[in-house]
């Protein structure tokens, strides 16, 4: 049943990017029932939007519940870049790891949000912020500057990267002097095996995401990776 629910959610969000779910009318009472927030788009704690118009979706509810700020918003004074990896698995807690670069000095926040059986956020169960050492900061910079990492998906890649019945969503965001960019893909290791023409090697995203989790000190068991 959970697989069916997730499949329906994934397919719906593919077509309804950012539209609020309507309130459901309760005919037995004659009053509107509680609003279904499954597809509702939430702002960050300061009211700023997380993603560009038409690209926001159900996962804003997790970022908002984590009290994560918008990466898309204007950079604060002294901040050169902000980078976030949001990791959403079918049957495990949502995770976000965010790096802030202030003149080569990196701080990182790693947060895990517990969700219930209906995929609603419940509470933060792990939340840590610290400063990275010089060598680790270099590793983060190398990950951010990989060739064509932030290249927008082409139409073929978009078609195969939208979602599936079971797996994980990998969302990479960056905001620097070149503006805001976002890469949103579904289970990149599976996409890498497609073998279709004009599709990049998506394993770079899988490898980068796993490296970020390692740096963020959120080490997952093999059975928790998807």
N, C-alpha and C positions, 0 to 999 in steps of 0.2 A: 504493500500500500504506500509505503514511504517513497519507493522508487517512482511510482505513478505520480504521486504528489509533486515530487521534485521535477519530473519530466514536464508536467503541465506548467509548473512555475517557470522553468527555463524557456519553454516555447512561448509562453505568454509575454515574458519580459523581452524577448527578442523583437516582438512586434510593437510593444507598447512603451518603448523607452521613455520613462519619466512621467507617464500619465498617472494621476492619482486614481486609486480604486474608488468607485462610487459607493455611497452608503447603501446598504441593503434594506429594503422596506419590509418591516415585520407586519404582515397583514393581520395576524391574529390579535395584535395589540393596537394597531393603528398608529404606532410610533416608529420612527426610524431605529433600526437595530444599530448596535455599535459598529462603527466604520471598520471595514477590513483594511488593515494597513499593509497587507502583503506587497502591494505594488506602489505604495505611497512613497514619494520622494521627500526625504528629510534634509533640512539644511544643517550646517555645522553649528556648534554651540553659540557662535556669534551671529548666526542667521545668514551666513554666506553659502552659496551653492557649491556643492562638491564637484560637479562635472558640468561640462558645457550643455547647453540646451539640446535635448534629444538624445543625450548619451547617458543620462542618469537612470538608475534602475533600483531594484529592490535592495541592493547592497548598501545604499545610503543609510538604511535603518541601523545597520551594524556599526558603521563609522560614527553615526550620531550617538548611539548608545555607548560607544567607546570614548566619547568626548574627544574625538579626533578632529583637528582643524582642517579646513579646506586647503589642499595643495594648490588649487587653481587660483585662490585669492592672491592679491598683491603681496609680494615678499616684504617682510619686515625690514626695517633699517638694519644694515649690517649683515643680512642673510644673503648669501650668494646663490644658494640653491636648496631646494627641498625635494626629497625623493621618498616615495612610499610604495611598499609592496603590500597589497591586501590579498589574503589567501583564504578562499571560501571553499570548503570541502563539503561533499554531500552529507556526510554523517558525523562530522566532527566540528569542534568549536571554530568560529571565525577568528582569524589572526591578522594583525596589522603591524608592520615594522616600518617606522618613519625615521629618516635621517635628515638632519638640518646642518648645513655647511656654513659656518661663519668664518670666512677667511682661511679655510683649510682646517679649522677646528670643528670636528663632527660630534654632534650629540645624537643619540638614538633613543627612541621610545619603542618598546615592544609590548604589545597588549593582546591578551586573549579574552574573548567574550563567550561565556557559556550561553547556549541556546536550548530551548525546550523542544519537545517532539514536533511542535508545529513550526519550528525554525524561527521562533520569536526570541529576541535577545532577552536574557534573564539578568545576568550580572557579570561584571569584570572579575575574572578569577586569577589573572596574572597581569601586572602592570609595573614596568620598570623603565627608568630613564637614567642614562649615564653618558659619560664622555668617552669617545673611542681613543685608543692609543694610536700613535703615528702609523704603525704598520697596518693596523686594521683599517684606518682611514684611507690609506693608499689602496687597499683592496676594494673598498667601497667606490672610490673614484674610478678605478679600473672597470668596475662593473657598469657604472653609469656612462662611461665613454666608449663602450663597445661599438664597433662599426655597425651602422645601420640598425642598432637596437631599437631606436625610437622612430624608425621609418614607418609611416602609416601602412596599415594592412591594405593590400589591393583587393579587388572585388572577389577574386577566387579565394583568397585567404579569409576574407570576411565570411564567405559562405560556409567554410569548414570550421571556423573558430567561434561560432555562435553558441553552441551548447550541446548537451546530450542527456542521456538518461541517467548517467552516473559518472562522477568524476570530480573535478575541481575547477574553480575559476581563479585565474591568476591576473591580477590587476596591477600594472606598474604605472606610476605617475611621477612626473618630474616638472619642476618649475625653476627655471634659471634665466640667464640673460636672454635666451632665445625664446622665452615664453613657456607656456604650459603644453605638455604632451602627455598622452595616455595610450597605453597598450592594454587591451582587454581580451584575453583568450581563454579557451576552455581546454583543460587537460593537454598541455603542449606536447607531452611525450607521445600521445596518441596521434596528434596532428603530424608529427615528424615522420610517422610511418606511412603516411598517406601516399607518398610517391608521386603526387600530381605535379604537373608542370606549373611553374611560376609560383611555387609555394616555398617560402624560406625555410631554413632549418629551425624549427621551433624548439629544438632541444636547448638552444641558447637561453630561452626563457625559463625552462625547467631548471637548468644548471644555475642560472642566476638567482632564481627564487630560492632554491635550496641553500645557496651560499648566504643569502640574506638571512634566512632562518637560523643558519649556523652563527652568523655574526650577532644576530639578535638573541642568541642563547635560547631559542625555542627549538629544541631538538626533538623531532617526532619519531615515534616508533614506525616501522615500515607499514603496519596496517592502518596508521593514521594519516598517511600521506595523501589519500584521495577520498 
